[in-house]
Amino acid sequence: MTRAVGRPAKRIRLSIEIDLDLHHQLIQAATLDDITVILYVEQAIQARLQRDMIDSNSEPATLTAGMDPVLAELWDNDEDAVYDRL
């Protein structure tokens, strides 16, 4: 993410609930990287966004059934098969 030099990034608070086991794994992973949990989560979010975006200045990549198994189930039906041929 780019921002003007010398300007601090605006920050907001994000509150989520996660499974206790996932929380323990998160703490362990951050500790192994010798970083804070906050930094670990920020880096994980940034990595996921980079993976899901074509580049930082474009729209999200086109969704495909392979990207999301839930969508694959929804899209794999006879009624929507007509769109596969377009």
N, C-alpha and C positions, 0 to 999 in steps of 0.2 A: 504494500500500500504506500502510495506516495503522499507526501504532505509538504507544505512549505517549510523550508529550513528555519529552525529556531522557534517554530510554533508547536507547542505541545499538542498531542492528539487529544481530542475530547473523548472522555470515557463515560460509560454508563454502567450501571450495576445490572448484572444478569443473575437471576436466581432460578435454579433448577433443582428438581428432586431426582436423585439417582439411587439405584440399588446399593445397599451397604457393601456388598462384595465388590462392585464396580468402584466404589469410593476407595476401598482399601487398595485395589489395583492401581488406581490413579495416584494415590500417595506414594506407593512403591515405585511406580514408573518415574514420577517427578524426582523422587529421592535418588534413583539410579542416575538420572540425568543431571543431578545436582542443581535443580532449578525449583522454583516455587510451583505449587499446584496451579496457581493462576497463570503463570507463564506457560506451563505445560499445556493447559487447556487452550490458551490463546494460540499456541503453535499448532495444536491439533486442529483447531477450527480453520486456521489459515491454510494448512496443508490440504484439508478437505475441500475448502473453497477453491483452491488452485486446481485441484484434481477435477472438480465439477464445472469449472469455468474454462472457456476457451482461452481467454486471457483477461486481465483485470479491466479492460475497457469494453468488454462485449457482453452480450446477453448470455445467460446460462446455456450450456450445451443442450442440444436436443435430447430429450428423454427417449430412451429405448427400453424395451422389455427387459433386456439384459442388465440394465442399470438398476432396475427396481423389481424384485420378484412379485410384489403386491400388484404393481401395474401390469406385469406380465399376465397374472391371473385374470385381471379385469379385461385386458385387451384380447386375450386368447378366447374368442367366442365367434360363433357363426355370423352374428349380426355385424360385428366389426370387421370381419374378414374382407368385406368389400373394400375397405380402406387400404388393405395391404396391396391391392392391385393398382392404386393410384400413383 
